[in-house]
């Protein structure tokens, strides 16, 4: 874990969050600035800065994030109507916290392109 990473601090309980899901590998919490009625952030408990840092040893974390997202979508009643999963990689893509994270957005119609 990184000492100065906001998401690592959430994992360690140093920053409070509204946790909606947790297992041994991932933690999910409500976004503090939601962009949809349902906006949850899913993070690995292992600090990996960005998607391009994935390798053969840690690539399984993506399936962990997606499986958690699927369960959260069912739990929040957006699984049947639809939801968007967003993974940003790097500053130009909009990654603000450099710890891999997936946004789950749902509960309203989504438009394309997103921005």
Biotite code that builds the C-alpha atoms (Angstrom):
import biotite.structure as struc

atoms = struc.array([
    struc.Atom([0.000, 0.000, 0.000], chain_id="A", res_id=1, res_name="UNK", atom_name="CA", element="C"),
    struc.Atom([1.018, 3.554, -0.577], chain_id="A", res_id=2, res_name="UNK", atom_name="CA", element="C"),
    struc.Atom([1.178, 5.929, 2.389], chain_id="A", res_id=3, res_name="UNK", atom_name="CA", element="C"),
    struc.Atom([-0.072, 8.925, 0.409], chain_id="A", res_id=4, res_name="UNK", atom_name="CA", element="C"),
    struc.Atom([-2.758, 7.188, -1.710], chain_id="A", res_id=5, res_name="UNK", atom_name="CA", element="C"),
    struc.Atom([-6.322, 8.230, -0.886], chain_id="A", res_id=6, res_name="UNK", atom_name="CA", element="C"),
    struc.Atom([-7.719, 4.796, -1.735], chain_id="A", res_id=7, res_name="UNK", atom_name="CA", element="C"),
    struc.Atom([-5.063, 3.006, 0.352], chain_id="A", res_id=8, res_name="UNK", atom_name="CA", element="C"),
    struc.Atom([-6.101, 5.234, 3.260], chain_id="A", res_id=9, res_name="UNK", atom_name="CA", element="C"),
    struc.Atom([-9.735, 4.181, 2.721], chain_id="A", res_id=10, res_name="UNK", atom_name="CA", element="C"),
    struc.Atom([-8.677, 0.505, 2.744], chain_id="A", res_id=11, res_name="UNK", atom_name="CA", element="C"),
    struc.Atom([-6.762, 1.055, 6.013], chain_id="A", res_id=12, res_name="UNK", atom_name="CA", element="C"),
    struc.Atom([-9.759, 2.869, 7.542], chain_id="A", res_id=13, res_name="UNK", atom_name="CA", element="C"),
    struc.Atom([-7.903, 6.172, 7.830], chain_id="A", res_id=14, res_name="UNK", atom_name="CA", element="C"),
    struc.Atom([-10.501, 7.891, 5.619], chain_id="A", res_id=15, res_name="UNK", atom_name="CA", element="C"),
    struc.Atom([-14.184, 7.121, 6.147], chain_id="A", res_id=16, res_name="UNK", atom_name="CA", element="C"),
    struc.Atom([-16.285, 5.878, 3.252], chain_id="A", res_id=17, res_name="UNK", atom_name="CA", element="C"),
    struc.Atom([-19.714, 4.400, 2.642], chain_id="A", res_id=18, res_name="UNK", atom_name="CA", element="C"),
    struc.Atom([-18.697, 0.810, 1.990], chain_id="A", res_id=19, res_name="UNK", atom_name="CA", element="C"),
    struc.Atom([-21.155, -1.224, -0.090], chain_id="A", res_id=20, res_name="UNK", atom_name="CA", element="C"),
    struc.Atom([-19.045, -4.355, -0.667], chain_id="A", res_id=21, res_name="UNK", atom_name="CA", element="C"),
    struc.Atom([-15.848, -5.929, 0.595], chain_id="A", res_id=22, res_name="UNK", atom_name="CA", element="C"),
    struc.Atom([-14.013, -9.218, 0.246], chain_id="A", res_id=23, res_name="UNK", atom_name="CA", element="C"),
    struc.Atom([-10.372, -10.287, 0.620], chain_id="A", res_id=24, res_name="UNK", atom_name="CA", element="C"),
    struc.Atom([-9.358, -8.696, -2.707], chain_id="A", res_id=25, res_name="UNK", atom_name="CA", element="C"),
    struc.Atom([-11.560, -5.648, -3.300], chain_id="A", res_id=26, res_name="UNK", atom_name="CA", element="C"),
    struc.Atom([-13.414, -2.855, -1.557], chain_id="A", res_id=27, res_name="UNK", atom_name="CA", element="C"),
    struc.Atom([-16.348, -0.886, -2.986], chain_id="A", res_id=28, res_name="UNK", atom_name="CA", element="C"),
    struc.Atom([-17.778, 2.372, -1.710], chain_id="A", res_id=29, res_name="UNK", atom_name="CA", element="C"),
    struc.Atom([-20.151, 5.134, -2.780], chain_id="A", res_id=30, res_name="UNK", atom_name="CA", element="C"),
    struc.Atom([-18.499, 7.896, -4.803], chain_id="A", res_id=31, res_name="UNK", atom_name="CA", element="C"),
    struc.Atom([-18.348, 11.194, -2.870], chain_id="A", res_id=32, res_name="UNK", atom_name="CA", element="C"),
    struc.Atom([-19.305, 13.165, -6.013], chain_id="A", res_id=33, res_name="UNK", atom_name="CA", element="C"),
    struc.Atom([-21.832, 10.885, -7.748], chain_id="A", res_id=34, res_name="UNK", atom_name="CA", element="C"),
    struc.Atom([-22.496, 11.294, -11.475], chain_id="A", res_id=35, res_name="UNK", atom_name="CA", element="C"),
    struc.Atom([-25.520, 8.970, -11.469], chain_id="A", res_id=36, res_name="UNK", atom_name="CA", element="C"),
    struc.Atom([-28.115, 7.788, -8.928], chain_id="A", res_id=37, res_name="UNK", atom_name="CA", element="C"),
    struc.Atom([-25.897, 4.731, -8.391], chain_id="A", res_id=38, res_name="UNK", atom_name="CA", element="C"),
    struc.Atom([-22.181, 5.582, -8.450], chain_id="A", res_id=39, res_name="UNK", atom_name="CA", element="C"),
    struc.Atom([-19.892, 3.134, -6.708], chain_id="A", res_id=40, res_name="UNK", atom_name="CA", element="C"),
    struc.Atom([-16.092, 2.903, -6.880], chain_id="A", res_id=41, res_name="UNK", atom_name="CA", element="C"),
    struc.Atom([-14.510, -0.563, -6.750], chain_id="A", res_id=42, res_name="UNK", atom_name="CA", element="C"),
    struc.Atom([-10.810, -0.804, -5.861], chain_id="A", res_id=43, res_name="UNK", atom_name="CA", element="C"),
    struc.Atom([-8.321, -3.604, -5.367], chain_id="A", res_id=44, res_name="UNK", atom_name="CA", element="C"),
    struc.Atom([-6.877, -3.844, -1.872], chain_id="A", res_id=45, res_name="UNK", atom_name="CA", element="C"),
    struc.Atom([-3.443, -4.098, -3.463], chain_id="A", res_id=46, res_name="UNK", atom_name="CA", element="C"),
    struc.Atom([-1.991, -0.789, -4.627], chain_id="A", res_id=47, res_name="UNK", atom_name="CA", element="C"),
    struc.Atom([-1.566, -0.798, -8.408], chain_id="A", res_id=48, res_name="UNK", atom_name="CA", element="C"),
    struc.Atom([-1.349, 2.698, -9.899], chain_id="A", res_id=49, res_name="UNK", atom_name="CA", element="C"),
    struc.Atom([-2.997, 2.198, -13.287], chain_id="A", res_id=50, res_name="UNK", atom_name="CA", element="C"),
    struc.Atom([-4.283, -0.399, -15.719], chain_id="A", res_id=51, res_name="UNK", atom_name="CA", element="C"),
    struc.Atom([-1.080, -0.263, -17.760], chain_id="A", res_id=52, res_name="UNK", atom_name="CA", element="C"),
    struc.Atom([0.777, -1.505, -14.649], chain_id="A", res_id=53, res_name="UNK", atom_name="CA", element="C"),
    struc.Atom([-1.036, -4.858, -14.744], chain_id="A", res_id=54, res_name="UNK", atom_name="CA", element="C"),
    struc.Atom([1.146, -7.887, -15.400], chain_id="A", res_id=55, res_name="UNK", atom_name="CA", element="C"),
    struc.Atom([0.915, -11.685, -15.381], chain_id="A", res_id=56, res_name="UNK", atom_name="CA", element="C"),
    struc.Atom([1.073, -11.809, -11.574], chain_id="A", res_id=57, res_name="UNK", atom_name="CA", element="C"),
    struc.Atom([-1.746, -9.319, -10.876], chain_id="A", res_id=58, res_name="UNK", atom_name="CA", element="C"),
    struc.Atom([-3.975, -9.479, -13.977], chain_id="A", res_id=59, res_name="UNK", atom_name="CA", element="C"),
    struc.Atom([-6.668, -11.429, -12.105], chain_id="A", res_id=60, res_name="UNK", atom_name="CA", element="C"),
    struc.Atom([-7.652, -8.335, -10.163], chain_id="A", res_id=61, res_name="UNK", atom_name="CA", element="C"),
    struc.Atom([-9.641, -7.079, -13.156], chain_id="A", res_id=62, res_name="UNK", atom_name="CA", element="C"),
    struc.Atom([-11.951, -10.097, -13.018], chain_id="A", res_id=63, res_name="UNK", atom_name="CA", element="C"),
    struc.Atom([-12.299, -9.527, -9.254], chain_id="A", res_id=64, res_name="UNK", atom_name="CA", element="C"),
    struc.Atom([-13.370, -5.918, -9.911], chain_id="A", res_id=65, res_name="UNK", atom_name="CA", element="C"),
    struc.Atom([-15.864, -6.942, -12.601], chain_id="A", res_id=66, res_name="UNK", atom_name="CA", element="C"),
    struc.Atom([-17.369, -9.746, -10.517], chain_id="A", res_id=67, res_name="UNK", atom_name="CA", element="C"),
    struc.Atom([-17.777, -7.342, -7.581], chain_id="A", res_id=68, res_name="UNK", atom_name="CA", element="C"),
    struc.Atom([-19.398, -4.807, -9.932], chain_id="A", res_id=69, res_name="UNK", atom_name="CA", element="C"),
    struc.Atom([-21.863, -7.417, -11.200], chain_id="A", res_id=70, res_name="UNK", atom_name="CA", element="C"),
    struc.Atom([-22.902, -8.264, -7.641], chain_id="A", res_id=71, res_name="UNK", atom_name="CA", element="C"),
    struc.Atom([-23.224, -4.599, -6.677], chain_id="A", res_id=72, res_name="UNK", atom_name="CA", element="C"),
    struc.Atom([-25.360, -3.969, -9.790], chain_id="A", res_id=73, res_name="UNK", atom_name="CA", element="C"),
    struc.Atom([-27.728, -6.734, -8.698], chain_id="A", res_id=74, res_name="UNK", atom_name="CA", element="C"),
    struc.Atom([-27.776, -5.441, -5.110], chain_id="A", res_id=75, res_name="UNK", atom_name="CA", element="C"),
    struc.Atom([-28.567, -1.872, -6.236], chain_id="A", res_id=76, res_name="UNK", atom_name="CA", element="C"),
    struc.Atom([-31.241, -2.997, -8.739], chain_id="A", res_id=77, res_name="UNK", atom_name="CA", element="C"),
    struc.Atom([-29.482, -1.705, -11.870], chain_id="A", res_id=78, res_name="UNK", atom_name="CA", element="C"),
    struc.Atom([-28.458, -5.095, -13.290], chain_id="A", res_id=79, res_name="UNK", atom_name="CA", element="C"),
    struc.Atom([-31.536, -5.494, -15.478], chain_id="A", res_id=80, res_name="UNK", atom_name="CA", element="C"),
    struc.Atom([-31.843, -1.884, -16.660], chain_id="A", res_id=81, res_name="UNK", atom_name="CA", element="C"),
    struc.Atom([-28.131, -1.486, -17.386], chain_id="A", res_id=82, res_name="UNK", atom_name="CA", element="C"),
    struc.Atom([-25.026, 0.117, -15.992], chain_id="A", res_id=83, res_name="UNK", atom_name="CA", element="C"),
    struc.Atom([-21.677, 1.444, -17.125], chain_id="A", res_id=84, res_name="UNK", atom_name="CA", element="C"),
    struc.Atom([-18.257, 0.347, -15.893], chain_id="A", res_id=85, res_name="UNK", atom_name="CA", element="C"),
    struc.Atom([-15.490, 2.924, -16.278], chain_id="A", res_id=86, res_name="UNK", atom_name="CA", element="C"),
    struc.Atom([-11.743, 2.361, -15.909], chain_id="A", res_id=87, res_name="UNK", atom_name="CA", element="C"),
    struc.Atom([-9.550, 5.394, -16.594], chain_id="A", res_id=88, res_name="UNK", atom_name="CA", element="C"),
    struc.Atom([-5.832, 4.982, -17.290], chain_id="A", res_id=89, res_name="UNK", atom_name="CA", element="C"),
    struc.Atom([-3.662, 8.046, -16.874], chain_id="A", res_id=90, res_name="UNK", atom_name="CA", element="C"),
    struc.Atom([-4.180, 11.757, -16.453], chain_id="A", res_id=91, res_name="UNK", atom_name="CA", element="C"),
    struc.Atom([-5.496, 12.455, -19.973], chain_id="A", res_id=92, res_name="UNK", atom_name="CA", element="C"),
    struc.Atom([-8.164, 9.783, -19.493], chain_id="A", res_id=93, res_name="UNK", atom_name="CA", element="C"),
    struc.Atom([-9.349, 11.471, -16.306], chain_id="A", res_id=94, res_name="UNK", atom_name="CA", element="C"),
    struc.Atom([-7.672, 9.264, -13.722], chain_id="A", res_id=95, res_name="UNK", atom_name="CA", element="C"),
    struc.Atom([-7.560, 11.472, -10.616], chain_id="A", res_id=96, res_name="UNK", atom_name="CA", element="C"),
    struc.Atom([-6.468, 8.891, -8.026], chain_id="A", res_id=97, res_name="UNK", atom_name="CA", element="C"),
    struc.Atom([-3.530, 6.752, -9.097], chain_id="A", res_id=98, res_name="UNK", atom_name="CA", element="C"),
    struc.Atom([-4.775, 3.457, -7.696], chain_id="A", res_id=99, res_name="UNK", atom_name="CA", element="C"),
    struc.Atom([-6.692, 1.255, -10.156], chain_id="A", res_id=100, res_name="UNK", atom_name="CA", element="C"),
    struc.Atom([-10.397, 1.764, -9.676], chain_id="A", res_id=101, res_name="UNK", atom_name="CA", element="C"),
    struc.Atom([-13.602, 0.989, -11.512], chain_id="A", res_id=102, res_name="UNK", atom_name="CA", element="C"),
    struc.Atom([-16.667, 3.220, -11.449], chain_id="A", res_id=103, res_name="UNK", atom_name="CA", element="C"),
    struc.Atom([-20.109, 1.616, -11.565], chain_id="A", res_id=104, res_name="UNK", atom_name="CA", element="C"),
    struc.Atom([-22.683, 4.092, -12.889], chain_id="A", res_id=105, res_name="UNK", atom_name="CA", element="C"),
    struc.Atom([-26.386, 3.344, -13.195], chain_id="A", res_id=106, res_name="UNK", atom_name="CA", element="C"),
    struc.Atom([-29.904, 4.296, -12.348], chain_id="A", res_id=107, res_name="UNK", atom_name="CA", element="C"),
    struc.Atom([-30.329, 6.625, -15.348], chain_id="A", res_id=108, res_name="UNK", atom_name="CA", element="C"),
    struc.Atom([-29.960, 6.602, -19.133], chain_id="A", res_id=109, res_name="UNK", atom_name="CA", element="C"),
    struc.Atom([-26.341, 6.941, -20.222], chain_id="A", res_id=110, res_name="UNK", atom_name="CA", element="C"),
    struc.Atom([-25.288, 8.892, -23.292], chain_id="A", res_id=111, res_name="UNK", atom_name="CA", element="C"),
    struc.Atom([-22.411, 8.379, -25.715], chain_id="A", res_id=112, res_name="UNK", atom_name="CA", element="C"),
    struc.Atom([-19.798, 9.668, -26.067], chain_id="A", res_id=113, res_name="UNK", atom_name="CA", element="C"),
    struc.Atom([-19.327, 10.189, -22.346], chain_id="A", res_id=114, res_name="UNK", atom_name="CA", element="C"),
    struc.Atom([-16.993, 13.194, -22.552], chain_id="A", res_id=115, res_name="UNK", atom_name="CA", element="C"),
])
